[in-house]
Amino acid sequence: MRERSSWKSQLHLVLLLALCLLPGIACQPEGPRTYYLDSVAGDDANSGQSEKAPWKSLDRVNETRFAPGDQILFKADSEYVGRLAPKGSGSLENPIKVSTYGGEGRALIAAEGKFNEALLLQNQEYWEVSNLELTNLGTTREPFRFGVRVRSWDYGTMHHIQLRNLYIHDVNGSLVKKDQGEGHGIVWENGGQEVHSNFDGLLIEDCHLLRTDRNGISGYTEYPTDRSIWVPSLNVVIRNNALEDIGGDGIKPWGCDGALVEHNVVDRGRQRCEDYAAGIWPWNSDNTLIQFNEVSGMKGQKDGQAFDSDAFCRNTVFQYNYSHDNDGGFMLICGRENVGTTIRYNISQNDKTRLFHFYDLINNTRIYNNTFYVKEGIDLRLFIWTPGRSGWATDTEIYNNVFYIDGVGRNHYGLGKKEVDDGVWLSEPGFGGAQNTKFEQNLVFGNFEDVPEEWLALKEDPGLVAPGGGGTGFESLKGYELREDSPGIGAGKPIDDNGGRDFWGNPVSDSGAPSIGAHERPRSE
């Protein structure tokens, strides 16, 4: 025999029913529930709680406050015009999920420039969104136009936001930098002075971005760079995403501590903006790990590099990445209060203009066990040292790298004047004001001009299997392994805290002499 409900349970039920009668709020007193949408066969007068009685419109979803464990499922291949902005929060044990049913295709949400974003999650947590196609293409470009926007503002910590397997394309936001409202394919924003706010547990994974302007995947924080108030987002992971034909920057983790950016492909960034942009770079972030990414086809020389360790960043690590055919080069290291960048076990092929550009007071950069190949016809600066408002680079260590230059490689310093049209620094041979640069145990081979004589101490063929043979994808890079007769085997300078592995996953000792370059090959017995 069932027990009667307690008076407290009955009161709780009455209160929930009363809440659901408030204007603009539609909900159920019990859950979790699954809600279905079908833009063709649906009807907003339906309950929405079965495939035979689905809702029809985004409006019906947006006026509902969802509860922990609820699911919102769109009919595969269905299409909707407007913005998806559902209410409510899930819980750690029962997040709210948005996905599709009835087929393999994604559901399309087209904002058509009528909203700032096609998907908005604001001051709500524990959401998992997957299998949607989102566009936001207006008749003209407008500032603050996005595909997906997640926002924690005067809220506190916003937990567990997961964006998976989204196809985001044709977002024509502003191409101008952030102070004029640059657009993004995916953006997360945290700020607020009444309640300091951030994210904890933001995952962006397996998404495909195409023609998003200005940027691909970006963060924004309003908290100051002087760290008087620094509320970094935590456990931010950007993984296994493909970005193609991006107007400006590719991936920008801003205002984070311990962000992980891995296994992403950025193909053809900075295609339309006229200001400065790079492939993957953190800003105002600490302990960022950027690994196993491929960046190619960055356009132009403002900045146009594959990677950038930017201002107000500490202890950034770039490892096991592949950069190729970027107009602006391989790596920019710039801005004030940039301390402790590590660049190790990467491969760069046919990057142009400069391999490394140091700008401003950059402290304690370590560059070791990378392999660089430059084909015939490319005349570039291996390093260019340029001054900023705070000074010049200091304490740079360059160890155990392979520089294989069929073109021409130089070491220059900037004269403090840029050619405005293309962003290239006027330069002369030397280090300028850069201090305490150590260049040791690097194998150099090919054509070098304007470099110190001691840099050529190990000038010999490094014995690569097939240099210059890389194509698209990591599987094309076997040619950068060392041959059995390579003079680089076991000839490197020991590096402590070296990550423990090479580009291909071979173990590397932190005490013995490693090989030179990105491949750790044991000596033959």
PyMOL commands that set and color helices and strands:
alter all, ss='L'
color gray80, all
select helices_A, chain A and resi 7-20+58-62+178-180+453-456+474-476+478-480
alter helices_A, ss='H'
color red, helices_A
select strands_A, chain A and resi 34-37+65-66+71-75+79-81+87-88+96-101+107-110+119-122+127-130+132-136+146-153+157-164+167-172+184-191+198-205+208-213+215-221+233-239+242-244+251-252+256-257+260-262+265-267+289-291+294-296+305-309+317-319+322-324+329-334+338-339+342-344+347-349+354-359+362-368+371-374+379-386+394-399+402-418+425-429+435-440+443-448
alter strands_A, ss='S'
color yellow, strands_A
deselect
rebuild
show_as cartoon
